[in-house]
Amino acid sequence: MNKSIMNIYKWVHWFVIIVLAYFIICNVIIHLYARQKAADNADTMVILGAQVMGNPAVPHPVLKGRLDKALVYLKNNPNTKVVVCGGLGEGEPATEASVMAGYLIDNGIDASRVYLEDKSTRTAQQFVYANKVLPLGKTVVVTNDFHLLRSIMLAKRSGVKDVSGLSAPLSFRNYRNYISLIREPLALINSWLFDHPLNNDN
């Protein structure tokens, strides 16, 4: 085997090691970050949207997990307002925000506390749009555990400086948990490089 081929194998070998190391380290950081405790008495809670389904529309179990986590916080912090985020996704029968608002209200949250942000279709848009619906102030972000690190990074880039997270863990019986081990490290580096919401505000 000539020297040039040996060099190619060497570079491929190190590339594979670096990629594997990135995924392992990134997933450890993501899951450690998700253990943080949300600050009490926030001015605003922002619940990030996810899939809705059915007719009439109901939250997908992943979204229901976020909403159920949010309900506990909102009942314990009665002065916190809540912005539910999410527009009309492909194939969805209603906007995610409208379904989320209905779920919270049906489960005991006064409608006067619930605000809808129903334009966004990406995480990178949600905080900018939510801040137009209601000045966010001290904010708690609710999303799934694997998604929290990227979401708070994007919140800060959107001008939300006083922000903490509340994560809704996915069961390891849920296949999305395993997909997230690959998808989220890729999404994180993509967002870090390219998502600057205040520079792309439409």
VOGU-3710 file (C-alpha; in Angstrom, 3 decimals, decimal comma):
1> mnksimniyk> 0,000/0,000/0,000  1,563/3,290/-1,078  2,118/6,277/1,175  -0,711/8,431/-0,239  -3,315/5,736/0,460  -1,937/5,311/3,979  -2,317/9,045/4,543  -5,931/8,930/3,351  -6,713/6,100/5,777  -5,026/8,065/8,552
11> wvhwfviivl> -7,101/11,184/7,874  -10,323/9,150/7,647  -9,439/7,422/10,917  -8,959/10,727/12,747  -12,046/12,261/11,132  -14,216/9,395/12,400  -12,746/9,722/15,900  -13,356/13,482/15,984  -16,957/13,121/14,753  -17,738/10,394/17,294
21> ayfiicnvii> -16,155/12,476/20,062  -18,276/15,486/19,065  -21,516/13,498/19,188  -20,673/11,909/22,545  -19,548/15,145/24,223  -22,413/17,142/22,744  -25,059/14,668/23,922  -23,581/14,613/27,430  -23,695/18,424/27,592  -27,240/18,520/26,181
31> hlyarqkaad> -28,569/16,082/28,778  -26,710/17,663/31,699  -28,006/21,093/30,663  -31,572/19,792/30,626  -31,379/19,082/34,372  -31,428/22,770/35,287  -34,180/24,142/37,521  -36,489/26,784/36,121  -36,442/30,113/37,944  -39,505/30,765/40,107
41> nadtmvilga> -41,911/33,654/39,541  -41,031/34,282/35,902  -42,805/37,113/34,116  -43,451/34,859/31,131  -43,322/31,227/30,156  -42,689/30,374/26,503  -43,804/26,890/25,443  -42,280/25,830/22,139  -44,574/24,193/19,650  -44,547/20,654/18,304
51> qvmgnpavph> -46,847/18,471/16,242  -50,619/18,459/16,668  -52,837/15,802/15,152  -56,385/14,562/14,707  -59,687/16,249/14,037  -60,430/17,987/16,318  -56,739/18,620/16,799  -54,978/17,473/19,969  -51,316/17,707/21,034  -48,997/14,934/19,944
61> pvlkgrldka> -47,702/13,033/23,020  -44,366/14,865/22,726  -46,148/18,225/22,886  -48,503/17,000/25,614  -45,429/16,230/27,741  -44,318/19,856/27,411  -47,780/21,164/28,258  -48,183/18,929/31,308  -44,810/20,106/32,611  -45,859/23,702/32,003
71> lvylknnpnt> -49,158/23,223/33,835  -47,396/22,298/37,081  -45,225/25,417/36,905  -48,104/27,737/35,985  -50,256/26,486/38,848  -47,363/27,007/41,274  -46,553/30,456/39,854  -49,940/32,122/39,347  -48,539/35,491/38,230  -46,610/34,021/35,293
81> kvvvcgglge> -48,123/34,636/31,869  -47,614/32,109/29,085  -46,963/32,435/25,363  -47,687/29,297/23,348  -45,743/29,158/20,089  -46,280/27,445/16,795  -47,895/28,139/13,450  -49,593/25,788/11,023  -47,286/22,904/10,163  -47,550/20,767/7,054
91> gepateasvm> -50,542/18,446/7,325  -51,676/19,886/10,651  -55,407/20,616/11,102  -54,902/23,714/13,286  -52,088/25,951/14,473  -49,971/24,464/17,209  -50,474/27,587/19,331  -54,273/27,356/19,228  -54,251/23,685/20,263  -51,766/24,380/23,051
101> agylidngid> -53,810/27,299/24,359  -56,953/25,186/24,392  -55,184/22,423/26,317  -53,896/24,804/28,994  -57,282/26,493/29,402  -59,110/23,164/29,551  -56,734/22,136/32,334  -57,357/25,098/34,575  -55,200/27,985/33,337  -57,150/31,235/33,098
111> asrvyledks> -57,494/32,376/29,484  -56,320/35,872/30,441  -52,845/34,435/31,143  -52,495/32,697/27,775  -51,105/34,457/24,680  -50,767/32,959/21,200  -47,791/33,254/18,845  -49,088/31,464/15,756  -46,735/32,598/12,971  -43,540/30,675/13,652
121> trtaqqfvya> -42,531/27,459/11,950  -38,969/27,179/13,364  -37,421/27,458/16,830  -35,251/30,318/15,573  -38,369/32,440/14,971  -40,370/31,708/18,084  -38,711/34,004/20,608  -38,621/37,028/18,315  -42,300/36,589/17,465  -43,250/35,822/21,091
131> nkvlplgktv> -41,562/39,015/22,253  -43,814/40,942/19,860  -46,916/39,297/21,333  -45,874/40,077/24,904  -42,673/41,651/26,306  -41,110/38,548/27,801  -38,988/39,852/30,679  -37,841/37,093/33,016  -38,610/33,998/30,963  -38,909/30,244/31,398
141> vvtndfhllr> -38,646/28,174/28,224  -40,470/24,842/28,090  -39,416/22,185/25,606  -38,122/18,619/25,574  -34,874/17,809/27,334  -32,830/17,226/24,177  -34,011/20,556/22,725  -33,401/22,844/25,717  -29,763/23,849/25,168  -30,358/24,987/21,586
151> simlakrsgv> -33,602/26,721/22,535  -32,012/28,803/25,280  -29,114/29,709/22,992  -31,650/30,972/20,435  -33,653/32,787/23,116  -30,548/34,726/24,163  -29,733/35,520/20,539  -33,306/36,818/20,214  -32,720/39,329/23,013  -34,195/37,313/25,903
161> kdvsglsapl> -31,386/37,656/28,435  -33,032/36,571/31,713  -33,983/33,051/30,712  -34,046/29,587/32,278  -35,384/26,266/31,091  -37,943/23,676/32,077  -37,479/20,369/30,288  -40,004/17,659/29,567  -38,026/14,395/29,398  -38,817/11,863/26,708
171> sfrnyrnyis> -39,092/8,245/27,765  -36,335/6,020/26,383  -39,176/3,900/25,006  -39,846/6,784/22,618  -37,908/6,327/19,370  -37,509/10,120/19,049  -35,058/9,992/21,931  -32,687/7,903/19,859  -33,137/10,012/16,742  -32,324/13,114/18,835
181> lireplalin> -28,924/11,646/19,747  -27,929/12,163/16,111  -30,197/14,977/15,028  -29,756/17,421/17,891  -25,934/17,701/17,823  -26,224/18,447/14,090  -29,032/20,968/14,688  -27,044/22,603/17,478  -23,975/23,258/15,364  -26,170/24,414/12,461
191> swlfdhplnn> -28,010/26,876/14,733  -24,757/28,056/16,306  -23,346/28,852/12,873  -26,370/30,116/10,968  -29,335/31,031/13,219  -29,240/34,686/14,221  -32,942/35,501/14,702  -32,629/39,267/15,211  -30,707/39,546/11,918  -33,382/37,596/10,054
201> dn> -36,504/39,093/11,578  -39,319/39,115/9,062
//
